[in-house]
Amino acid sequence: MRDFTDDLRDLRRRLDEAHTYLEIDDARNRLIELEGEVARPGLWDDPEVAKKINAEYADTKDDLDAYDQLRAAVDDVELLHEMARDEDDDSQEPDIEAQIADIARHFDQLELRSLFTGEHDDLPCIVQINAKDGGVDAQDWSEMLLRMYERWAEQRGLRFELNGVSEGTEAGILSAEFTLTGRYAYGLMTSERGTHRLVRISPFDNQGRRQTSFAAVQVWPVLDNPDVEIDESDIRMEVFRASGAGGQHVNKTSSAVRLIHEPTGLVASSQEERSQLQNREKAMGRIKAMLAAKVEEERAAELDSIAGKQAQVGWGSQIRSYVLQPYQMVKDLRTEIESGNVAGVLDGDIDPFIEGYLRWRRAGAA
């Protein structure tokens, strides 16, 4: 009978670590409080507060359920191993080995939560994609990225809401903005902030030459009730027809709104509502969230500078290359993580890059 003692000891160690990074004792106390809040008769008198309470309740319960299930699984496989060894029953080896592997996989998934160390990692986020160098190829590349993120969000169970799209001159898009909502939306998307580079044989070049094109991705946390005052004279408003990616018009009137905050150059869009006024209000809310986040980023950068910390790779820096010719490879230039399955990556399989970035970020902060 094979001795699995070391494997089981490792699972028990990982369970103890999960107890720490999930703050299980505090979570159990908080769940009792939240259960009382959820059952309170007047909770939905304030829908915004009710949504936050229900979301926190669901997240806290999810953490506790995941931990309790893993604890029970570790207890069960330890007991099975002890009984099999006592009886010297070799027939139990495959089952014990399979259970240990399954539990380890679940720990891998759970441990991702310990990587969200940023103050706003749990918030929704606003994402902007802008075509950069490369002409029509860059515009096509921007649309490919938009599709990649939409597929990825769907796979992760995040809500993807397209705020606005500016169509390209011949193909693709000049820019796009969307909001992601769901647990750790901002924390996950921080890995994507920066410049993405595509190398391929251009479908728009009659001579079939290789083309390098660039698209920039920016990510902003959606802060709760940002305390930001905006001078209306600083805002320039543009109106356009609401449309989906690829030029699929969803509204024949110019009700969609794009706001430009001229002192900072920040841009926010909204096309979800039917009226121009409602879209303007939504876009203004996004501008305020961006400005609040910008102030926080600048304050953090100033503190880091005083502390002598080296800034991480961020906005405006090339973070990842996607090569379709002369070979196929996607490589993250910060973490060195790469994949030869370019089609899969462009179809939304970007979790390895995101998780690699989060581990790289935590290591850099240590």
C-alpha positions as CSV (number, residue, x, y, z in Angstrom):
1,M,0.0,0.0,0.0
2,R,1.5,3.3,-1.1
3,D,2.1,5.9,1.6
4,F,0.3,9.2,0.8
5,T,1.3,10.9,4.1
6,D,3.3,13.7,2.5
7,D,0.6,14.5,-0.1
8,L,-2.0,14.6,2.7
9,R,0.2,16.8,4.8
10,D,0.5,19.2,1.9
11,L,-3.3,19.4,1.5
12,R,-3.6,20.1,5.3
13,R,-1.1,22.9,5.0
14,R,-3.0,24.4,2.1
15,L,-6.2,24.2,4.1
16,D,-4.6,26.0,7.0
17,E,-3.4,28.7,4.6
18,A,-6.9,29.1,3.1
19,H,-8.2,29.5,6.7
20,T,-5.8,32.5,7.0
21,Y,-6.2,34.2,3.6
22,L,-10.0,33.8,3.5
23,E,-10.2,35.1,7.1
24,I,-12.6,32.3,8.0
25,D,-13.2,33.2,11.6
26,D,-14.1,36.8,10.7
27,A,-16.1,35.6,7.7
28,R,-18.3,33.3,9.9
29,N,-19.1,36.2,12.3
30,R,-19.8,38.5,9.3
31,L,-22.1,36.0,7.7
32,I,-24.3,36.0,10.9
33,E,-24.5,39.8,10.6
34,L,-25.3,39.7,6.9
35,E,-28.0,37.0,7.4
36,G,-29.7,39.4,9.7
37,E,-29.4,42.3,7.2
38,V,-30.7,40.2,4.3
39,A,-33.8,39.2,6.4
40,R,-34.4,42.8,7.5
41,P,-37.9,43.9,6.3
42,G,-36.9,47.4,5.1
43,L,-33.7,46.3,3.3
44,W,-35.0,47.1,-0.2
45,D,-36.2,50.6,0.8
46,D,-32.7,51.6,-0.5
47,P,-32.0,49.4,-3.5
48,E,-28.3,50.3,-3.8
49,V,-27.6,49.4,-0.2
50,A,-29.7,46.2,-0.7
51,K,-27.6,45.1,-3.7
52,K,-24.3,45.7,-1.8
53,I,-25.6,43.7,1.2
54,N,-26.8,40.8,-1.0
55,A,-23.5,40.8,-3.0
56,E,-21.4,40.7,0.2
57,Y,-23.6,37.9,1.6
58,A,-23.2,35.8,-1.5
59,D,-19.5,36.3,-1.7
60,T,-19.0,35.6,2.1
61,K,-21.1,32.5,1.9
62,D,-19.3,31.3,-1.3
63,D,-15.9,31.6,0.5
64,L,-17.2,29.7,3.6
65,D,-18.8,27.0,1.5
66,A,-15.7,26.5,-0.6
67,Y,-13.5,26.2,2.6
68,D,-15.9,23.9,4.4
69,Q,-16.2,21.6,1.3
70,L,-12.4,21.4,1.0
71,R,-12.0,20.8,4.8
72,A,-14.5,17.9,4.6
73,A,-12.8,16.5,1.5
74,V,-9.4,16.5,3.2
75,D,-10.9,14.9,6.3
76,D,-12.5,12.2,4.1
77,V,-9.4,11.3,2.1
78,E,-7.2,11.3,5.3
79,L,-9.7,8.8,6.9
80,L,-9.7,6.6,3.7
81,H,-5.9,6.6,3.6
82,E,-5.7,5.6,7.3
83,M,-8.2,2.7,6.9
84,A,-6.5,1.5,3.7
85,R,-3.1,1.5,5.4
86,D,-4.4,-0.3,8.4
87,E,-5.9,-3.0,6.2
88,D,-3.0,-2.9,3.7
89,D,-5.6,-2.5,0.9
90,D,-3.8,-1.7,-2.3
91,S,-7.1,-1.5,-4.2
92,Q,-7.8,1.9,-2.6
93,E,-4.7,3.6,-4.1
94,P,-6.3,4.8,-7.3
95,D,-9.2,6.3,-5.5
96,I,-7.0,8.1,-2.9
97,E,-4.7,9.4,-5.6
98,A,-7.6,10.7,-7.7
99,Q,-9.2,12.4,-4.6
100,I,-5.9,14.1,-3.7
101,A,-5.4,15.4,-7.2
102,D,-9.0,16.7,-7.3
103,I,-8.6,18.5,-4.0
104,A,-5.3,20.0,-5.1
105,R,-7.1,21.4,-8.2
106,H,-9.7,23.0,-6.1
107,F,-7.0,24.6,-3.9
108,D,-5.4,26.0,-7.0
109,Q,-8.7,27.7,-7.9
110,L,-9.3,28.9,-4.4
111,E,-5.7,30.3,-3.9
112,L,-6.3,32.7,-6.8
113,R,-8.4,34.7,-4.3
114,S,-5.4,35.3,-2.1
115,L,-3.7,37.1,-5.0
116,F,-6.2,40.0,-4.9
117,T,-4.2,42.4,-2.7
118,G,-5.3,45.7,-4.3
119,E,-7.7,48.0,-2.4
120,H,-10.2,48.0,-5.2
121,D,-9.7,44.5,-6.7
122,D,-13.2,43.5,-5.8
123,L,-14.9,46.3,-7.6
124,P,-16.5,46.5,-11.1
125,C,-14.4,48.2,-13.7
126,I,-14.5,50.4,-16.8
127,V,-12.3,49.2,-19.7
128,Q,-11.3,51.2,-22.7
129,I,-9.6,49.9,-25.9
130,N,-8.0,52.3,-28.3
131,A,-6.4,51.6,-31.7
132,K,-2.9,52.9,-31.8
133,D,-0.1,52.5,-34.5
134,G,-0.9,50.3,-37.4
135,G,-3.8,52.0,-39.3
136,V,-6.7,49.8,-40.3
137,D,-4.8,46.7,-38.9
138,A,-4.7,48.4,-35.4
139,Q,-8.5,49.0,-35.7
140,D,-9.1,45.4,-36.6
141,W,-6.8,44.4,-33.7
142,S,-8.8,46.5,-31.3
143,E,-12.0,44.8,-32.3
144,M,-10.3,41.4,-31.9
145,L,-9.3,42.4,-28.3
146,L,-12.9,43.5,-27.6
147,R,-14.2,40.1,-28.7
148,M,-11.5,38.3,-26.7
149,Y,-12.6,40.1,-23.5
150,E,-16.3,39.6,-24.1
151,R,-15.7,35.8,-24.6
152,W,-13.5,35.7,-21.5
153,A,-16.1,37.6,-19.4
154,E,-18.7,35.1,-20.5
155,Q,-16.5,32.2,-19.5
156,R,-15.8,33.6,-16.1
157,G,-19.4,34.6,-15.4
158,L,-18.8,38.3,-15.4
159,R,-21.4,40.7,-16.7
160,F,-20.1,42.5,-19.9
161,E,-21.9,45.8,-20.7
162,L,-20.8,47.7,-23.8
163,N,-20.9,51.4,-23.1
164,G,-19.8,52.7,-26.5
165,V,-18.0,51.9,-29.7
166,S,-16.4,54.1,-32.3
167,E,-16.2,52.3,-35.6
168,G,-13.1,52.1,-37.7
169,T,-12.6,53.9,-41.0
170,E,-12.5,50.7,-43.1
171,A,-12.8,47.8,-40.6
172,G,-12.6,47.2,-36.9
173,I,-13.0,49.9,-34.3
174,L,-11.2,53.1,-33.4
175,S,-12.2,52.7,-29.7
176,A,-14.5,50.9,-27.4
177,E,-15.6,51.1,-23.8
178,F,-17.2,48.5,-21.6
179,T,-18.1,47.9,-18.0
180,L,-17.3,44.5,-16.3
181,T,-19.3,43.6,-13.2
182,G,-18.7,40.6,-11.0
183,R,-16.4,39.4,-8.2
184,Y,-12.8,40.7,-8.6
185,A,-13.7,42.3,-12.0
186,Y,-11.1,45.1,-11.5
187,G,-8.5,42.9,-9.9
188,L,-8.7,40.5,-12.8
189,M,-8.6,43.2,-15.5
190,T,-5.6,45.0,-14.0
191,S,-3.4,42.5,-15.8
192,E,-4.6,43.8,-19.1
193,R,-3.7,47.5,-18.6
194,G,-1.1,48.5,-21.2
195,T,-0.3,48.1,-24.9
196,H,-1.0,44.9,-26.7
197,R,1.0,44.1,-29.9
198,L,-0.1,42.0,-32.8
199,V,2.1,40.6,-35.6
200,R,0.5,38.9,-38.6
201,I,0.2,38.9,-42.3
202,S,-2.1,41.8,-42.9
203,P,-5.5,40.9,-44.5
204,F,-5.7,44.5,-45.6
205,D,-2.4,44.5,-47.5
206,N,-2.7,43.4,-51.2
207,Q,1.0,42.4,-51.2
208,G,0.5,40.1,-48.2
209,R,3.2,41.8,-46.1
210,R,3.7,41.2,-42.4
211,Q,2.2,44.0,-40.2
212,T,2.7,45.0,-36.6
213,S,-0.1,46.8,-35.0
214,F,-0.9,48.1,-31.5
215,A,-3.9,48.6,-29.3
216,A,-4.0,50.2,-25.8
217,V,-6.1,49.0,-22.9
218,Q,-6.9,51.1,-19.9
219,V,-8.8,49.9,-16.8
220,W,-10.5,52.0,-14.1
221,P,-12.2,50.8,-10.9
222,V,-15.8,51.9,-10.5
223,L,-15.5,53.6,-7.1
224,D,-18.6,54.0,-4.9
225,N,-20.0,57.5,-4.8
226,P,-16.9,59.3,-5.9
227,D,-16.5,62.7,-4.2
228,V,-15.5,64.6,-7.3
229,E,-16.6,68.0,-8.4
230,I,-16.6,68.6,-12.2
231,D,-16.8,72.0,-13.8
232,E,-19.4,71.6,-16.6
233,S,-17.3,74.0,-18.8
234,D,-14.5,71.3,-18.7
235,I,-16.8,68.8,-20.4
236,R,-17.2,68.4,-24.1
237,M,-20.1,66.2,-25.3
238,E,-20.3,64.3,-28.5
239,V,-23.4,62.3,-29.6
240,F,-23.4,59.3,-31.9
241,R,-25.6,56.4,-32.9
242,A,-25.4,53.5,-30.4
243,S,-23.8,50.5,-32.1
244,G,-22.3,47.1,-31.3
245,A,-18.9,45.8,-32.2
246,G,-18.5,45.3,-35.9
247,G,-20.9,48.1,-36.8
248,Q,-24.1,46.4,-35.7
249,H,-26.4,49.4,-35.1
250,V,-28.8,48.9,-32.2
251,N,-30.3,52.4,-32.4
252,K,-31.1,54.6,-35.4
253,T,-31.1,57.8,-33.4
254,S,-28.1,59.7,-32.0
255,S,-28.8,59.0,-28.4
256,A,-25.4,57.6,-27.4
257,V,-23.2,60.1,-25.6
258,R,-19.4,60.5,-25.3
259,L,-18.0,62.9,-22.7
260,I,-14.5,64.3,-22.9
261,H,-13.0,65.9,-19.7
262,E,-10.7,68.3,-21.5
263,P,-8.2,69.1,-18.6
264,T,-7.3,65.4,-18.3
265,G,-8.3,63.9,-21.7
266,L,-10.4,61.3,-19.9
267,V,-13.3,60.0,-22.1
268,A,-16.4,58.1,-21.0
269,S,-19.3,56.8,-23.1
270,S,-22.8,55.5,-22.6
271,Q,-25.2,54.0,-25.2
272,E,-27.3,51.7,-22.9
273,E,-30.2,54.1,-22.4
274,R,-32.8,55.2,-25.0
275,S,-32.6,58.9,-24.1
276,Q,-29.6,61.2,-24.6
277,L,-30.1,62.7,-21.1
278,Q,-29.9,59.3,-19.4
279,N,-26.8,58.4,-21.3
280,R,-25.2,61.7,-20.4
281,E,-25.8,61.0,-16.7
282,K,-24.3,57.6,-17.0
283,A,-21.3,58.8,-18.9
284,M,-20.8,61.6,-16.3
285,G,-20.9,59.0,-13.5
286,R,-18.1,57.1,-15.3
287,I,-16.0,60.3,-15.8
288,K,-16.3,60.9,-12.0
289,A,-15.2,57.4,-11.2
290,M,-12.2,57.7,-13.6
291,L,-11.2,61.1,-12.0
292,A,-11.5,59.7,-8.5
293,A,-9.3,56.7,-9.5
294,K,-6.8,59.0,-11.2
295,V,-6.5,61.0,-8.0
296,E,-5.9,57.8,-6.0
297,E,-3.3,56.5,-8.5
298,E,-1.4,59.8,-8.5
299,R,-1.4,59.8,-4.7
300,A,-0.2,56.2,-4.6
301,A,2.5,57.0,-7.1
302,E,3.7,60.0,-5.0
303,L,3.9,57.9,-1.9
304,D,5.8,55.1,-3.8
305,S,8.2,57.8,-5.1
306,I,8.8,59.0,-1.5
307,A,9.3,55.4,-0.4
308,G,11.7,54.8,-3.2
309,K,9.6,52.0,-4.8
310,Q,10.0,51.2,-8.5
311,A,6.9,51.7,-10.5
312,Q,5.4,48.6,-12.1
313,V,4.8,48.3,-15.8
314,G,1.6,50.2,-16.5
315,W,-0.3,52.4,-18.9
316,G,1.5,53.1,-22.2
317,S,3.9,50.2,-21.8
318,Q,3.9,47.1,-24.1
319,I,2.7,44.2,-21.9
320,R,2.0,41.3,-24.3
321,S,2.8,40.2,-27.9
322,Y,0.4,38.1,-30.0
323,V,2.3,36.6,-33.0
324,L,0.4,34.9,-35.8
325,Q,3.2,34.9,-38.4
326,P,6.0,33.7,-38.9
327,Y,5.2,31.5,-35.9
328,Q,2.3,31.3,-33.4
329,M,2.9,32.5,-29.9
330,V,1.3,34.8,-27.2
331,K,3.8,36.0,-24.7
332,D,3.4,38.3,-21.6
333,L,6.5,40.5,-21.5
334,R,6.3,41.0,-17.7
335,T,5.8,37.4,-16.5
336,E,7.3,35.5,-19.4
337,I,4.2,33.3,-19.5
338,E,3.5,32.2,-23.1
339,S,1.1,30.1,-25.1
340,G,1.2,28.5,-28.5
341,N,-2.6,28.3,-28.7
342,V,-3.1,31.8,-30.2
343,A,-6.6,30.9,-31.4
344,G,-7.6,29.8,-27.9
345,V,-6.2,33.0,-26.3
346,L,-8.1,35.2,-28.8
347,D,-11.2,33.2,-28.0
348,G,-11.0,34.2,-24.4
349,D,-8.5,31.7,-22.8
350,I,-6.5,34.4,-21.0
351,D,-6.7,33.1,-17.4
352,P,-3.1,31.8,-17.4
353,F,-1.8,35.3,-18.2
354,I,-4.1,36.9,-15.7
355,E,-3.1,34.5,-12.9
356,G,0.6,34.8,-13.8
357,Y,0.3,38.6,-13.6
358,L,-1.4,38.5,-10.2
359,R,1.4,36.2,-8.9
360,W,4.0,38.5,-10.4
361,R,2.4,41.5,-8.8
362,R,2.3,39.9,-5.4
363,A,5.9,38.9,-5.7
364,G,6.9,42.4,-6.6
365,A,5.0,43.8,-3.6
366,A,6.7,41.5,-1.2
